[in-house]
């Protein structure tokens, strides 16, 4: 009888230990997973902003050259360049 009680106590204590380990593993997995996607979102945002600025500068230069310095062509080129640069830069980040 004593051995049966000891065996039951040992089994119960092992079950409690494994339950706490499983919940801790889930906690750390969730937070590391969440951090990874936050970082990915940040990198995409940053890359898109840099691409938009570079595209606007390049598009403005090309638009100005095509329309011989007129403001409308420069602004149109800058806008098109910003949109294109933003889309290309965001698409280049793979995570």
HELIX and SHEET records of a PDB file:
HELIX    1   1 UNK A    2  UNK A   66  1                                  65    
HELIX    2   2 UNK A   71  UNK A   91  1                                  21    
END                                                                             
